[in-house]
């Protein structure tokens, strides 16, 4: 069973030195990944912060950053945040980052990996 999925951010995280980090890895979420953030005071004060905490728990790699923290997630561009939230839903609900497509001409069924816009 595949438990980790590679992704590439549409824009990328820009670190303090101006380096852009786009390639990363997200693992499947556990029940605790979804439960633990609910106890955090930042989530109680602002429900939208749940996504920040959740993503910081399941993203195991982003570029060559030593760790993906809430501060990293907070400083993502909005397009990257939206991409990661969608990616999270896809891999955790379907267990894959591929979709089934049908050729409109020959009706052959293919499985294609979903990649960010602009690639």
N, CA, C and O atoms as a printed pandas DataFrame, in Angstrom:
     atom_number atom_name residue_name chain_id  residue_number  x_coord  y_coord  z_coord
0              1         N          UNK        A               1    0.845   -1.181    0.000
1              2        CA          UNK        A               1    0.000    0.000    0.000
2              3         C          UNK        A               1    0.885    1.237    0.000
3              4         O          UNK        A               1    1.841    1.329    0.770
4              5         N          UNK        A               2    0.562    2.178   -0.861
5              6        CA          UNK        A               2    1.321    3.420   -0.939
6              7         C          UNK        A               2    0.854    4.362    0.160
7              8         O          UNK        A               2   -0.339    4.646    0.276
8              9         N          UNK        A               3    1.800    4.851    0.973
9             10        CA          UNK        A               3    1.452    5.756    2.072
10            11         C          UNK        A               3    2.065    7.138    1.926
11            12         O          UNK        A               3    1.735    8.041    2.695
12            13         N          UNK        A               4    2.952    7.321    0.953
13            14        CA          UNK        A               4    3.560    8.625    0.704
14            15         C          UNK        A               4    3.387    8.986   -0.757
15            16         O          UNK        A               4    3.473    8.132   -1.638
16            17         N          UNK        A               5    3.139   10.278   -1.003
17            18        CA          UNK        A               5    2.857   10.757   -2.352
18            19         C          UNK        A               5    3.667   12.017   -2.628
19            20         O          UNK        A               5    3.661   12.959   -1.835
20            21         N          UNK        A               6    4.358   12.023   -3.752
21            22        CA          UNK        A               6    5.135   13.192   -4.157
22            23         C          UNK        A               6    4.218   14.241   -4.767
23            24         O          UNK        A               6    3.208   13.912   -5.389
24            25         N          UNK        A               7    4.575   15.494   -4.586
25            26        CA          UNK        A               7    3.826   16.595   -5.191
26            27         C          UNK        A               7    4.793   17.692   -5.611
27            28         O          UNK        A               7    5.955   17.716   -5.203
28            29         N          UNK        A               8    4.285   18.593   -6.433
29            30        CA          UNK        A               8    5.045   19.774   -6.829
30            31         C          UNK        A               8    4.118   20.977   -6.735
31            32         O          UNK        A               8    3.076   21.025   -7.389
32            33         N          UNK        A               9    4.507   21.944   -5.916
33            34        CA          UNK        A               9    3.685   23.127   -5.707
34            35         C          UNK        A               9    3.650   23.999   -6.958
35            36         O          UNK        A               9    4.645   24.087   -7.678
36            37         N          UNK        A              10    2.521   24.640   -7.220
37            38        CA          UNK        A              10    2.410   25.520   -8.385
38            39         C          UNK        A              10    3.370   26.718   -8.321
39            40         O          UNK        A              10    3.941   27.109   -9.339
40            41         N          UNK        A              11    3.546   27.293   -7.142
41            42        CA          UNK        A              11    4.414   28.462   -6.984
42            43         C          UNK        A              11    5.681   28.117   -6.200
43            44         O          UNK        A              11    6.789   28.406   -6.651
44            45         N          UNK        A              12    5.522   27.511   -5.053
45            46        CA          UNK        A              12    6.660   27.122   -4.225
46            47         C          UNK        A              12    6.816   28.004   -3.007
47            48         O          UNK        A              12    6.452   29.180   -3.015
48            49         N          UNK        A              13    7.363   27.416   -1.964
49            50        CA          UNK        A              13    7.649   28.133   -0.729
50            51         C          UNK        A              13    8.981   28.846   -0.874
51            52         O          UNK        A              13    9.970   28.239   -1.285
52            53         N          UNK        A              14    9.013   30.133   -0.540
53            54        CA          UNK        A              14   10.237   30.926   -0.617
54            55         C          UNK        A              14   10.777   31.073    0.805
55            56         O          UNK        A              14   10.128   31.668    1.665
56            57         N          UNK        A              15   11.963   30.527    1.040
57            58        CA          UNK        A              15   12.536   30.587    2.389
58            59         C          UNK        A              15   13.201   31.944    2.634
59            60         O          UNK        A              15   13.200   32.810    1.759
60            61         N          UNK        A              16   13.760   32.118    3.812
61            62        CA          UNK        A              16   14.374   33.382    4.209
62            63         C          UNK        A              16   15.560   33.801    3.368
63            64         O          UNK        A              16   15.935   34.974    3.364
64            65         N          UNK        A              17   16.154   32.860    2.655
65            66        CA          UNK        A              17   17.296   33.153    1.794
66            67         C          UNK        A              17   16.889   33.339    0.341
67            68         O          UNK        A              17   17.741   33.502   -0.532
68            69         N          UNK        A              18   15.580   33.314    0.082
69            70        CA          UNK        A              18   15.078   33.507   -1.275
70            71         C          UNK        A              18   15.036   32.257   -2.126
71            72         O          UNK        A              18   14.703   32.331   -3.309
72            73         N          UNK        A              19   15.370   31.099   -1.549
73            74        CA          UNK        A              19   15.318   29.845   -2.301
74            75         C          UNK        A              19   13.869   29.368   -2.390
75            76         O          UNK        A              19   13.102   29.493   -1.435
76            77         N          UNK        A              20   13.511   28.825   -3.543
77            78        CA          UNK        A              20   12.153   28.330   -3.769
78            79         C          UNK        A              20   12.143   26.808   -3.616
79            80         O          UNK        A              20   12.977   26.109   -4.191
80            81         N          UNK        A              21   11.187   26.312   -2.833
81            82        CA          UNK        A              21   11.038   24.879   -2.582
82            83         C          UNK        A              21    9.684   24.452   -3.152
83            84         O          UNK        A              21    8.641   24.894   -2.671
84            85         N          UNK        A              22    9.699   23.592   -4.175
85            86        CA          UNK        A              22    8.450   23.181   -4.837
86            87         C          UNK        A              22    8.141   21.702   -4.686
87            88         O          UNK        A              22    6.973   21.339   -4.548
88            89         N          UNK        A              23    9.146   20.837   -4.707
89            90        CA          UNK        A              23    8.908   19.402   -4.629
90            91         C          UNK        A              23    8.766   18.980   -3.172
91            92         O          UNK        A              23    9.506   19.431   -2.298
92            93         N          UNK        A              24    7.798   18.107   -2.940
93            94        CA          UNK        A              24    7.599   17.635   -1.586
94            95         C          UNK        A              24    6.974   16.265   -1.542
95            96         O          UNK        A              24    6.696   15.647   -2.570
96            97         N          UNK        A              25    6.759   15.802   -0.317
97            98        CA          UNK        A              25    6.139   14.503   -0.071
98            99         C          UNK        A              25    5.105   14.674    1.028
99           100         O          UNK        A              25    5.355   15.312    2.051
100          101         N          UNK        A              26    3.934   14.087    0.792
101          102        CA          UNK        A              26    2.881   14.084    1.791
102          103         C          UNK        A              26    2.536   12.629    2.096
103          104         O          UNK        A              26    2.406   11.805    1.189
104          105         N          UNK        A              27    2.389   12.327    3.379
105          106        CA          UNK        A              27    1.999   10.977    3.769
106          107         C          UNK        A              27    0.497   10.939    4.037
107          108         O          UNK        A              27   -0.142   11.972    4.236
108          109         N          UNK        A              28   -0.047    9.732    4.037
109          110        CA          UNK        A              28   -1.447    9.577    4.394
110          111         C          UNK        A              28   -1.654   10.027    5.838
111          112         O          UNK        A              28   -0.782    9.832    6.684
112          113         N          UNK        A              29   -2.785   10.616    6.112
113          114        CA          UNK        A              29   -3.104   11.087    7.458
114          115         C          UNK        A              29   -3.606    9.936    8.321
115          116         O          UNK        A              29   -4.238    9.000    7.833
116          117         N          UNK        A              30   -3.313   10.028    9.599
117          118        CA          UNK        A              30   -3.855    9.088   10.570
118          119         C          UNK        A              30   -5.031    9.765   11.280
119          120         O          UNK        A              30   -5.253   10.967   11.135
120          121         N          UNK        A              31   -5.765    8.983   12.036
121          122        CA          UNK        A              31   -6.864    9.562   12.813
122          123         C          UNK        A              31   -6.319   10.619   13.773
123          124         O          UNK        A              31   -6.940   11.667   13.954
124          125         N          UNK        A              32   -5.166   10.356   14.387
125          126        CA          UNK        A              32   -4.579   11.322   15.327
126          127         C          UNK        A              32   -4.186   12.621   14.626
127          128         O          UNK        A              32   -4.267   13.695   15.222
128          129         N          UNK        A              33   -3.759   12.530   13.363
129          130        CA          UNK        A              33   -3.426   13.746   12.621
130          131         C          UNK        A              33   -4.639   14.665   12.530
131          132         O          UNK        A              33   -4.499   15.887   12.561
132          133         N          UNK        A              34   -5.812   14.087   12.419
133          134        CA          UNK        A              34   -7.016   14.896   12.284
134          135         C          UNK        A              34   -7.611   15.291   13.638
135          136         O          UNK        A              34   -8.304   16.304   13.736
136          137         N          UNK        A              35   -7.348   14.503   14.671
137          138        CA          UNK        A              35   -7.906   14.778   15.994
138          139         C          UNK        A              35   -7.056   15.769   16.786
139          140         O          UNK        A              35   -7.590   16.714   17.366
140          141         N          UNK        A              36   -5.754   15.563   16.815
141          142        CA          UNK        A              36   -4.856   16.367   17.656
142          143         C          UNK        A              36   -4.983   17.880   17.430
143          144         O          UNK        A              36   -5.015   18.628   18.407
144          145         N          UNK        A              37   -5.057   18.356   16.188
145          146        CA          UNK        A              37   -5.161   19.804   16.000
146          147         C          UNK        A              37   -6.423   20.424   16.606
147          148         O          UNK        A              37   -6.447   21.620   16.898
148          149         N          UNK        A              38   -7.451   19.628   16.791
149          150        CA          UNK        A              38   -8.691   20.165   17.353
150          151         C          UNK        A              38   -8.518   20.631   18.787
151          152         O          UNK        A              38   -9.317   21.426   19.280
152          153         N          UNK        A              39   -7.475   20.141   19.467
153          154        CA          UNK        A              39   -7.185   20.545   20.843
154          155         C          UNK        A              39   -6.324   21.806   20.909
155          156         O          UNK        A              39   -6.153   22.388   21.980
156          157         N          UNK        A              40   -5.795   22.218   19.787
157          158        CA          UNK        A              40   -4.889   23.369   19.747
158          159         C          UNK        A              40   -5.670   24.670   19.901
159          160         O          UNK        A              40   -6.710   24.860   19.270
160          161         N          UNK        A              41   -5.162   25.558   20.739
161          162        CA          UNK        A              41   -5.842   26.834   21.002
162          163         C          UNK        A              41   -5.950   27.700   19.739
163          164         O          UNK        A              41   -6.906   28.462   19.593
164          165         N          UNK        A              42   -4.985   27.588   18.837
165          166        CA          UNK        A              42   -5.048   28.378   17.594
166          167         C          UNK        A              42   -6.235   27.954   16.739
167          168         O          UNK        A              42   -6.840   28.784   16.061
168          169         N          UNK        A              43   -6.569   26.673   16.768
169          170        CA          UNK        A              43   -7.727   26.175   16.014
170          171         C          UNK        A              43   -9.011   26.603   16.709
171          172         O          UNK        A              43   -9.989   26.959   16.052
172          173         N          UNK        A              44   -9.007   26.568   18.031
173          174        CA          UNK        A              44  -10.196   27.001   18.776
174          175         C          UNK        A              44  -10.489   28.478   18.545
175          176         O          UNK        A              44  -11.648   28.893   18.529
176          177         N          UNK        A              45   -9.438   29.267   18.367
177          178        CA          UNK        A              45   -9.616   30.698   18.112
178          179         C          UNK        A              45   -9.982   30.983   16.661
179          180         O          UNK        A              45  -10.654   31.971   16.364
180          181         N          UNK        A              46   -9.533   30.107   15.756
181          182        CA          UNK        A              46   -9.763   30.318   14.324
182          183         C          UNK        A              46   -9.781   28.954   13.639
183          184         O          UNK        A              46   -8.727   28.348   13.443
184          185         N          UNK        A              47  -10.953   28.471   13.277
185          186        CA          UNK        A              47  -11.092   27.137   12.685
186          187         C          UNK        A              47  -10.266   26.955   11.412
187          188         O          UNK        A              47   -9.857   25.838   11.094
188          189         N          UNK        A              48  -10.022   28.036   10.689
189          190        CA          UNK        A              48   -9.247   27.946    9.445
190          191         C          UNK        A              48   -7.817   27.481    9.711
191          192         O          UNK        A              48   -7.154   26.969    8.809
192          193         N          UNK        A              49   -7.341   27.654   10.938
193          194        CA          UNK        A              49   -5.972   27.254   11.272
194          195         C          UNK        A              49   -5.808   25.733   11.298
195          196         O          UNK        A              49   -4.685   25.228   11.289
196          197         N          UNK        A              50   -6.914   25.011   11.329
197          198        CA          UNK        A              50   -6.873   23.554   11.302
198          199         C          UNK        A              50   -6.086   23.048   10.098
199          200         O          UNK        A              50   -5.283   22.124   10.223
200          201         N          UNK        A              51   -6.311   23.645    8.947
201          202        CA          UNK        A              51   -5.611   23.211    7.727
202          203         C          UNK        A              51   -4.105   23.408    7.865
203          204         O          UNK        A              51   -3.330   22.570    7.402
204          205         N          UNK        A              52   -3.683   24.490    8.489
205          206        CA          UNK        A              52   -2.252   24.754    8.687
206          207         C          UNK        A              52   -1.628   23.656    9.541
207          208         O          UNK        A              52   -0.594   23.095    9.180
208          209         N          UNK        A              53   -2.255   23.353   10.672
209          210        CA          UNK        A              53   -1.726   22.321   11.562
210          211         C          UNK        A              53   -1.731   20.947   10.904
211          212         O          UNK        A              53   -0.766   20.192   11.019
212          213         N          UNK        A              54   -2.804   20.634   10.227
213          214        CA          UNK        A              54   -2.922   19.330    9.586
214          215         C          UNK        A              54   -1.851   19.143    8.518
215          216         O          UNK        A              54   -1.192   18.104    8.476
216          217         N          UNK        A              55   -1.675   20.130    7.664
217          218        CA          UNK        A              55   -0.663   20.016    6.607
218          219         C          UNK        A              55    0.748   19.946    7.186
219          220         O          UNK        A              55    1.595   19.226    6.657
220          221         N          UNK        A              56    1.009   20.686    8.266
221          222        CA          UNK        A              56    2.345   20.636    8.859
222          223         C          UNK        A              56    2.644   19.257    9.456
223          224         O          UNK        A              56    3.809   18.892    9.614
224          225         N          UNK        A              57    1.617   18.501    9.783
225          226        CA          UNK        A              57    1.797   17.147   10.318
226          227         C          UNK        A              57    2.042   16.120    9.214
227          228         O          UNK        A              57    2.822   15.189    9.409
228          229         N          UNK        A              58    1.387   16.271    8.054
229          230        CA          UNK        A              58    1.448   15.226    7.031
230          231         C          UNK        A              58    2.439   15.488    5.901
231          232         O          UNK        A              58    2.766   14.570    5.149
232          233         N          UNK        A              59    2.916   16.705    5.769
233          234        CA          UNK        A              59    3.952   16.979    4.762
234          235         C          UNK        A              59    5.289   16.617    5.389
235          236         O          UNK        A              59    5.744   17.268    6.330
236          237         N          UNK        A              60    5.907   15.581    4.862
237          238        CA          UNK        A              60    7.144   15.074    5.451
238          239         C          UNK        A              60    8.390   15.674    4.822
239          240         O          UNK        A              60    9.485   15.578    5.376
240          241         N          UNK        A              61    8.213   16.296    3.655
241          242        CA          UNK        A              61    9.371   16.872    2.970
242          243         C          UNK        A              61    8.896   17.999    2.072
243          244         O          UNK        A              61    7.862   17.895    1.412
244          245         N          UNK        A              62    9.673   19.087    2.057
245          246        CA          UNK        A              62    9.432   20.178    1.117
246          247         C          UNK        A              62   10.784   20.738    0.723
247          248         O          UNK        A              62   11.460   21.395    1.514
248          249         N          UNK        A              63   11.165   20.463   -0.518
249          250        CA          UNK        A              63   12.484   20.883   -0.990
250          251         C          UNK        A              63   13.557   20.321   -0.080
251          252         O          UNK        A              63   13.523   19.147    0.289
252          253         N          UNK        A              64   14.524   21.177    0.283
253          254        CA          UNK        A              64   15.575   20.720    1.192
254          255         C          UNK        A              64   15.432   21.337    2.578
255          256         O          UNK        A              64   16.410   21.460    3.316
256          257         N          UNK        A              65   14.197   21.727    2.927
257          258        CA          UNK        A              65   13.957   22.239    4.273
258          259         C          UNK        A              65   14.179   21.122    5.291
259          260         O          UNK        A              65   13.815   19.975    5.033
260          261         N          UNK        A              66   14.768   21.438    6.438
261          262        CA          UNK        A              66   14.979   20.397    7.442
262          263         C          UNK        A              66   13.677   19.912    8.081
263          264         O          UNK        A              66   13.600   18.775    8.546
264          265         N          UNK        A              67   12.647   20.777    8.104
265          266        CA          UNK        A              67   11.374   20.421    8.718
266          267         C          UNK        A              67   10.275   21.308    8.137
267          268         O          UNK        A              67   10.517   22.470    7.809
268          269         N          UNK        A              68    9.079   20.762    8.012
269          270        CA          UNK        A              68    7.928   21.548    7.561
270          271         C          UNK        A              68    7.124   21.899    8.804
271          272         O          UNK        A              68    6.464   21.047    9.398
272          273         N          UNK        A              69    7.193   23.161    9.184
273          274        CA          UNK        A              69    6.538   23.644   10.394
274          275         C          UNK        A              69    5.277   24.428   10.049
275          276         O          UNK        A              69    4.994   24.691    8.880
276          277         N          UNK        A              70    4.531   24.794   11.076
277          278        CA          UNK        A              70    3.350   25.629   10.846
278          279         C          UNK        A              70    3.758   26.961   10.225
279          280         O          UNK        A              70    3.012   27.526    9.425
280          281         N          UNK        A              71    4.928   27.463   10.583
281          282        CA          UNK        A              71    5.403   28.733   10.009
282          283         C          UNK        A              71    5.600   28.608    8.494
283          284         O          UNK        A              71    5.297   29.540    7.749
284          285         N          UNK        A              72    6.103   27.469    8.045
285          286        CA          UNK        A              72    6.274   27.234    6.604
286          287         C          UNK        A              72    4.904   27.250    5.935
287          288         O          UNK        A              72    4.713   27.929    4.925
288          289         N          UNK        A              73    3.957   26.509    6.491
289          290        CA          UNK        A              73    2.620   26.428    5.896
290          291         C          UNK        A              73    1.951   27.806    5.896
291          292         O          UNK        A              73    1.301   28.177    4.919
292          293         N          UNK        A              74    2.106   28.557    6.973
293          294        CA          UNK        A              74    1.519   29.904    7.063
294          295         C          UNK        A              74    2.032   30.830    5.976
295          296         O          UNK        A              74    1.326   31.749    5.559
296          297         N          UNK        A              75    3.243   30.600    5.517
297          298        CA          UNK        A              75    3.863   31.494    4.540
298          299         C          UNK        A              75    3.803   31.002    3.103
299          300         O          UNK        A              75    4.484   31.536    2.228
300          301         N          UNK        A              76    2.989   29.986    2.861
301          302        CA          UNK        A              76    2.774   29.530    1.484
302          303         C          UNK        A              76    1.904   30.532    0.735
303          304         O          UNK        A              76    1.083   31.224    1.338
304          305         N          UNK        A              77    2.083   30.605   -0.549
305          306        CA          UNK        A              77    1.169   31.394   -1.376
306          307         C          UNK        A              77   -0.203   30.730   -1.357
307          308         O          UNK        A              77   -0.303   29.518   -1.168
308          309         N          UNK        A              78   -1.242   31.504   -1.550
309          310        CA          UNK        A              78   -2.612   30.980   -1.499
310          311         C          UNK        A              78   -2.820   29.849   -2.509
311          312         O          UNK        A              78   -3.512   28.877   -2.209
312          313         N          UNK        A              79   -2.236   29.964   -3.691
313          314        CA          UNK        A              79   -2.378   28.909   -4.707
314          315         C          UNK        A              79   -1.770   27.599   -4.223
315          316         O          UNK        A              79   -2.321   26.530   -4.482
316          317         N          UNK        A              80   -0.653   27.670   -3.529
317          318        CA          UNK        A              80   -0.011   26.468   -3.007
318          319         C          UNK        A              80   -0.835   25.857   -1.875
319          320         O          UNK        A              80   -0.963   24.636   -1.783
320          321         N          UNK        A              81   -1.386   26.698   -1.025
321          322        CA          UNK        A              81   -2.222   26.207    0.072
322          323         C          UNK        A              81   -3.454   25.485   -0.483
323          324         O          UNK        A              81   -3.816   24.408   -0.009
324          325         N          UNK        A              82   -4.086   26.081   -1.478
325          326        CA          UNK        A              82   -5.263   25.457   -2.095
326          327         C          UNK        A              82   -4.873   24.138   -2.750
327          328         O          UNK        A              82   -5.599   23.150   -2.635
328          329         N          UNK        A              83   -3.741   24.114   -3.433
329          330        CA          UNK        A              83   -3.265   22.878   -4.070
330          331         C          UNK        A              83   -3.052   21.784   -3.029
331          332         O          UNK        A              83   -3.481   20.648   -3.230
332          333         N          UNK        A              84   -2.393   22.115   -1.919
333          334        CA          UNK        A              84   -2.106   21.116   -0.893
334          335         C          UNK        A              84   -3.371   20.596   -0.218
335          336         O          UNK        A              84   -3.461   19.411    0.103
336          337         N          UNK        A              85   -4.336   21.466   -0.003
337          338        CA          UNK        A              85   -5.591   21.015    0.592
338          339         C          UNK        A              85   -6.316   20.044   -0.341
339          340         O          UNK        A              85   -6.865   19.036    0.104
340          341         N          UNK        A              86   -6.313   20.354   -1.624
341          342        CA          UNK        A              86   -6.927   19.453   -2.607
342          343         C          UNK        A              86   -6.152   18.134   -2.686
343          344         O          UNK        A              86   -6.752   17.060   -2.731
344          345         N          UNK        A              87   -4.840   18.217   -2.701
345          346        CA          UNK        A              87   -3.988   17.031   -2.765
346          347         C          UNK        A              87   -4.240   16.145   -1.545
347          348         O          UNK        A              87   -4.337   14.924   -1.673
348          349         N          UNK        A              88   -4.345   16.756   -0.367
349          350        CA          UNK        A              88   -4.634   16.029    0.871
350          351         C          UNK        A              88   -5.939   15.244    0.743
351          352         O          UNK        A              88   -6.006   14.061    1.078
352          353         N          UNK        A              89   -6.970   15.924    0.253
353          354        CA          UNK        A              89   -8.273   15.255    0.093
354          355         C          UNK        A              89   -8.169   14.081   -0.881
355          356         O          UNK        A              89   -8.695   13.000   -0.617
356          357         N          UNK        A              90   -7.489   14.300   -2.003
357          358        CA          UNK        A              90   -7.384   13.239   -3.011
358          359         C          UNK        A              90   -6.682   12.001   -2.477
359          360         O          UNK        A              90   -7.179   10.887   -2.639
360          361         N          UNK        A              91   -5.534   12.186   -1.844
361          362        CA          UNK        A              91   -4.788   10.993   -1.418
362          363         C          UNK        A              91   -5.431   10.318   -0.211
363          364         O          UNK        A              91   -5.306    9.104   -0.045
364          365         N          UNK        A              92   -6.112   11.080    0.626
365          366        CA          UNK        A              92   -6.711   10.474    1.817
366          367         C          UNK        A              92   -8.090    9.887    1.557
367          368         O          UNK        A              92   -8.498    8.953    2.247
368          369         N          UNK        A              93   -8.804   10.407    0.590
369          370        CA          UNK        A              93  -10.117    9.850    0.262
370          371         C          UNK        A              93  -10.008    8.732   -0.754
371          372         O          UNK        A              93  -10.684    7.711   -0.629
372          373         N          UNK        A              94   -9.156    8.914   -1.767
373          374        CA          UNK        A              94   -9.033    7.914   -2.830
374          375         C          UNK        A              94   -7.765    7.069   -2.693
375          376         O          UNK        A              94   -7.669    5.995   -3.286
376          377         N          UNK        A              95   -6.794    7.549   -1.913
377          378        CA          UNK        A              95   -5.546    6.817   -1.745
378          379         C          UNK        A              95   -4.595    6.940   -2.916
379          380         O          UNK        A              95   -3.651    6.160   -3.037
380          381         N          UNK        A              96   -4.834    7.911   -3.779
381          382        CA          UNK        A              96   -3.980    8.078   -4.952
382          383         C          UNK        A              96   -4.055    9.520   -5.454
383          384         O          UNK        A              96   -4.985   10.253   -5.118
384          385         N          UNK        A              97   -3.082    9.913   -6.251
385          386        CA          UNK        A              97   -3.121   11.231   -6.880
386          387         C          UNK        A              97   -3.325   11.085   -8.390
387          388         O          UNK        A              97   -2.891   11.926   -9.177
388          389         N          UNK        A              98   -3.995    9.998   -8.770
389          390        CA          UNK        A              98   -4.313    9.780  -10.178
390          391         C          UNK        A              98   -5.827    9.762  -10.360
391          392         O          UNK        A              98   -6.587    9.515   -9.424
392          393         N          UNK        A              99   -6.232   10.029  -11.584
393          394        CA          UNK        A              99   -7.649    9.958  -11.923
394          395         C          UNK        A              99   -7.816    9.079  -13.155
395          396         O          UNK        A              99   -6.880    8.885  -13.930
396          397         N          UNK        A             100   -9.002    8.561  -13.318
397          398        CA          UNK        A             100   -9.317    7.758  -14.491
398          399         C          UNK        A             100   -9.886    8.681  -15.561
399          400         O          UNK        A             100  -10.816    9.446  -15.303
400          401         N          UNK        A             101   -9.323    8.604  -16.761
401          402        CA          UNK        A             101   -9.805    9.415  -17.879
402          403         C          UNK        A             101  -10.125    8.517  -19.062
403          404         O          UNK        A             101   -9.550    7.438  -19.205
404          405         N          UNK        A             102  -11.033    8.959  -19.898
405          406        CA          UNK        A             102  -11.445    8.197  -21.078
406          407         C          UNK        A             102  -11.165    9.029  -22.324
407          408         O          UNK        A             102  -11.572   10.188  -22.414
408          409         N          UNK        A             103  -10.477    8.434  -23.267
409          410        CA          UNK        A             103  -10.198    9.111  -24.531
410          411         C          UNK        A             103  -11.533    9.328  -25.254
411          412         O          UNK        A             103  -12.287    8.376  -25.451
412          413         N          UNK        A             104  -11.831   10.570  -25.652
413          414        CA          UNK        A             104  -13.108   10.826  -26.314
414          415         C          UNK        A             104  -13.199   10.202  -27.708
415          416         O          UNK        A             104  -14.299   10.007  -28.224
416          417         N          UNK        A             105  -12.056    9.888  -28.321
417          418        CA          UNK        A             105  -12.063    9.309  -29.665
418          419         C          UNK        A             105  -12.189    7.793  -29.658
419          420         O          UNK        A             105  -13.069    7.232  -30.312
420          421         N          UNK        A             106  -11.300    7.129  -28.914
421          422        CA          UNK        A             106  -11.277    5.656  -28.957
422          423         C          UNK        A             106  -11.926    5.006  -27.733
423          424         O          UNK        A             106  -12.085    3.786  -27.690
424          425         N          UNK        A             107  -12.298    5.812  -26.745
425          426        CA          UNK        A             107  -12.966    5.345  -25.526
426          427         C          UNK        A             107  -12.059    4.465  -24.648
427          428         O          UNK        A             107  -12.555    3.740  -23.785
428          429         N          UNK        A             108  -10.744    4.523  -24.861
429          430        CA          UNK        A             108   -9.801    3.789  -24.029
430          431         C          UNK        A             108   -9.697    4.486  -22.673
431          432         O          UNK        A             108   -9.673    5.715  -22.597
432          433         N          UNK        A             109   -9.637    3.690  -21.606
433          434        CA          UNK        A             109   -9.534    4.223  -20.249
434          435         C          UNK        A             109   -8.059    4.268  -19.839
435          436         O          UNK        A             109   -7.329    3.290  -19.998
436          437         N          UNK        A             110   -7.638    5.416  -19.312
437          438        CA          UNK        A             110   -6.271    5.608  -18.838
438          439         C          UNK        A             110   -6.305    6.104  -17.405
439          440         O          UNK        A             110   -7.300    6.679  -16.964
440          441         N          UNK        A             111   -5.217    5.883  -16.677
441          442        CA          UNK        A             111   -5.032    6.490  -15.358
442          443         C          UNK        A             111   -3.944    7.540  -15.521
443          444         O          UNK        A             111   -2.850    7.241  -15.999
444          445         N          UNK        A             112   -4.243    8.761  -15.125
445          446        CA          UNK        A             112   -3.311    9.869  -15.282
446          447         C          UNK        A             112   -3.049   10.531  -13.939
447          448         O          UNK        A             112   -3.957   10.697  -13.125
448          449         N          UNK        A             113   -1.797   10.905  -13.722
449          450        CA          UNK        A             113   -1.436   11.629  -12.504
450          451         C          UNK        A             113   -1.877   13.081  -12.646
451          452         O          UNK        A             113   -1.690   13.702  -13.692
452          453         N          UNK        A             114   -2.457   13.603  -11.587
453          454        CA          UNK        A             114   -2.866   15.002  -11.573
454          455         C          UNK        A             114   -1.664   15.832  -11.176
455          456         O          UNK        A             114   -1.023   15.565  -10.159
456          457         N          UNK        A             115   -1.355   16.849  -11.986
457          458        CA          UNK        A             115   -0.236   17.737  -11.692
458          459         C          UNK        A             115   -0.749   19.151  -11.548
459          460         O          UNK        A             115   -1.818   19.475  -12.064
460          461         N          UNK        A             116    0.006   20.018  -10.844
461          462        CA          UNK        A             116   -0.445   21.393  -10.665
462          463         C          UNK        A             116   -0.622   22.117  -11.986
463          464         O          UNK        A             116    0.011   21.772  -12.984
464          465         N          UNK        A             117   -1.482   23.118  -11.988
465          466        CA          UNK        A             117   -1.681   23.956  -13.170
466          467         C          UNK        A             117   -0.386   24.637  -13.549
467          468         O          UNK        A             117    0.442   24.921  -12.683
468          469         N          UNK        A             118   -0.200   24.899  -14.805
469          470        CA          UNK        A             118    0.977   25.617  -15.266
470          471         C          UNK        A             118    2.160   24.732  -15.579
471          472         O          UNK        A             118    3.250   25.237  -15.849
472          473         N          UNK        A             119    1.977   23.437  -15.552
473          474        CA          UNK        A             119    3.111   22.557  -15.872
474          475         C          UNK        A             119    2.956   21.961  -17.237
475          476         O          UNK        A             119    3.813   21.195  -17.678
